[in-house]
Amino acid sequence: MAVTGRTPQSSPTVAILGAGVSGLCMAIQLKKAGIDSFTLFEKSEKVGGTWYENVYPGAACDVPSHFYCYSFEPNPDWSHKFSGQAEIREYLERTAHKYGIVPHIRFGTEIAAASFDEHAGRWRLRTTRGEEIAADVLVSGTGQLNRPLVPDLPGLAEFEGRQFHSARWDHGCDLAGKNVVVVGNGASAIQFIPKLAAVAKQVTILQRSANWVVPRGDYAYSERAKRFFRRFPALARLYRWYFYWQLEKNFMAFAGEGFWARFFQKGASLYLRASIPDPELRRKLTPDYRVGCKRILIDDDFYPSLMRPNVAVETHPIQQIERDGVRTADGELHPADVLVLATGFQATSFLAPIQIEGLGGKKLEHAWQGGAEAHLGLTVAGFPNFFMMYGPNTNLGHNSIIFMIECQVRYAVQCVLEIARHGLAWLDVRSDVMASFNADVQRELARTAWAAGCKSWYKTAAGKVTNNWSSFTVAYWWRTRRPDFSKFNAVPRRS
Ligand code: NAP
């Protein structure tokens, strides 16, 4: 049994799950706070998390790059307003090296289970290979979108062509001149469909529901602009904050059904009308729910790609996957050499399949039977010394998730320091505090677009919004800037 050691005088040992945006941020800030006793467990062979795994053609972020990066590590060299996957991954890799995080990472190591040993006041972790590891504090940085959702489509196993999920793109599969059927038309699909359409013989998009799409307005930064950002970091920072407030104001469109919601929806309708002259196609692409209920898609190339003669949007439901294509409910067979499942992620089950057990052997999946919840998306009552990054109700529909992650890291690091300072065995958020926080969040969410009548990955099958934050991000920053330790049960370490 490999146990990370701890003496009463030393810093708490911290196990961080994942070396993506959250895990790296946590590690860097722990280091800056003087805590070096941490290990990141990463199932892949490289850092980057979602930006390592999602390598489909056209993968990019639709938050402006100068704001989609750590506040403490600005990058004057972003090539575009919205950077691509490779550039973001390289940024993360570079940052991990710069802050000395790489030696702390155990690559190719996946944690299968974690249980809190009440007697020792420590987490006992088990890897998928059966190795046991102990740590005082557990931090999850596994994200909300890391497990692909492969739908149980009838006949899927009988398909004789190549098939893969968008988050596991098969670059060995040559798509040139092929008939490709794409299931889904979410944020991933709309980025790769224009690339596919340029090489494939025929692309058929099987759309279950339409999405609101708004233009992206991407542009490249000239060498001169990059020099400017390098030379005047204060102005580059101002530019970053310009993006922040520009995005932050968009929450007003999701907060209710007032002027801003109507304004946003009108803008998206006008964009659809201007981009798609064919009224029949436009009808298919017009959503039947309020803007923002599902994630708004931001793209310049998707609508134009639908105008190509080799691209078709099919809205009849899938009836059966056959050996050589997909049959829809109208009886038509859509021939397919390749089937791409752009069907999203198992977003509402959060940390699953990791088995997490807290005080008294309480299982996290049981605590979350009615839908995941936490205090500030960070801590769960009965699961001491456990901090989630990008946990329940911290996703956004309008701003950069890195902003939220930095708030969470700041909060969690202060908790780790509190544990160290007072020699605590554990800190456990009070259940009344967590319950009242979640009642407030759900009350606020009920007014937002996310709770409106549509199915989305933001909510459970029963309709509870478990993924999204209910307000402006500035409100989240305010609430997380300093932990209120009176809201925790603090248990001293037995000497
Ligand atoms: P997604 O938004 O969940 O989209 C999944 C798509 O598959 C939807 O069109 C869905 O239809 C369809 N689908 C799922 N199951 C189906 C079934 N059984 N039959 C037919 N259609 C089915 O997934 P995603 O596109 O991978 O994006 C997930 C999230 O990742 C995004 O919302 C975003 O937060 C993030 N992301 C961001 C970027 C970016 O920054 N640009 C890019 C990619 C992803 P319904 O709508 O009817 O459910």
Residues whose N, C-alpha, C, O or C-beta is under 5 A from the ligand:
A	BS01	NAP	A60 C61 D62 L145 P151 V183 G184 N185 G186 A187 S188 A189 L206 R208 S209 R295 A342 T343 G344 F345 K455 W457
